[in-house]
Amino acid sequence: MKIIVTGGDGFCGWPTALHLSSAGHDILIIDNLSRRSISTALRYESLTPIHSIHDRIKKWHTLTGKKIQFTQLDIANDYTLLLETIKRFDPTCIVHLAAQRSAPYSMMSVEAGNYTLHNNVLTTNNVLSAITAHNRQIKLVHLGSIGVYGYEERAYEIPEGKTEFSSIDKNNKPYSVSAQIPLNPTSIYHLSKSQLTSLLNFYAQNYNLNITDLYQGIVWGTQTRETKLACELSNRFDYDEIYGTVLNRFVVQAQSNMPITVYGKGEQTRAFIHIQDTVRCIEAAVNANTTPCNDVEVIHQIAEVRTVKSVASHVAKLIDIEISHIPNPRDEAEKHSYELENTKFKQLGLNNLASIGDNLLDEIQNVVNKHLHLIDKTCIAPKVKWGKTVPQQPALKPVRKTVGNVEFG
Ligand code: USQ
């Protein structure tokens, strides 16, 4: 199958492009390389050295004989070139992962929040417009976020997609509607993903497109079967206060002998998935037998639900380090119920997603151990605070840093 992977240079995108290429698909990556430039601007680098996209693709070809094409393109701001590129490649499927994906980044300044909204909404609108203009049979697999629901007390399991709601109107007549539960995002990033649910619904309803939206949990781990094959193929590993997700941060903290930073009570409950399962789930969604219709197929892309405290305890048991509860920099519920329906990937045959307890921590521990000397301890403490004051951080100045063929960022 011919597949475009937007955001194919990023943390989820690069392993996805390799996984789909390895499965025999013909891949075109479209990416504006913004993850690298944001990283350089923040001065928070990936712990694993990241090779240029050209070196990555060249190494993949040398190792496997498989070709991945690459077009550098800012999808949010260049619709004409996007449409031309889609027409030229003529894909069967587009896996749309291009996004500013950090919740803390989106809350660090008004400017960063605006960038997140602008980028994530316009990128998706341009991809949907191009599909509508070129070929409405192209399947779109979008990577959304389970965080769109927010974290409030709910006395029910959150359904995957639409469900029937019944009520009684003012004439005492019963009625029912089929709808998603209300979304309640708690960061500008998650708000941008909530807005995308309306955008995707709009295109499905008005243009009958084939759209699957994957509501993904917090990704942990670094490498997949393919990224492990050579250092040039390595995935990025973020552990800083802005792009580092909670479990990866905890492992870095523990391995560098720093107390694990649990924000507040640590009874915040979140959904998790390992990066290897991310790429398996995306592949399953690409291959699933869906057809154009006026509804979006919503799937919860999660392996398990745990409290932050239990994740910290698991790491502390393995690495024997102290857990420190620090004041929560986020305005978030520190204890809440959280139940998510999780059946659709099982129906697609993915019954065996890995859990944090499955020896997989070894993998990140090994990655961290190997690069222990590169850890920058100054980027660990949380500096972005949200909900407390209007975000005021100054604008960022981009800096480039390259050593030999390796770009840090
Ligand atoms: N947390 C700590 N200590 C830390 C870092 C985080 O206790 O050092 C807590 C946070 O307060 C939060 C939870 O861990 O309650 C998760 O934080 P996170 O930074 O790992 O994840 P979050 O910011 O919620 O969102 C991240 C990514 C986003 C992705 C999302 C998946 O920024 O790209 O979509 O994970 S989800 O929210 O499940 O949709």
Boltz pocket constraint, residues with backbone or C-beta under 6 A from the ligand:
constraints:
  - pocket:
      binder: B
      contacts: [[A, 101], [A, 102], [A, 103], [A, 104], [A, 144], [A, 145], [A, 146], [A, 147], [A, 148], [A, 216], [A, 217], [A, 218], [A, 219], [A, 242], [A, 244], [A, 245], [A, 246], [A, 247], [A, 249], [A, 261], [A, 262], [A, 263], [A, 264], [A, 266], [A, 268], [A, 270], [A, 271], [A, 308], [A, 330], [A, 332], [A, 380]]
      max_distance: 6.0
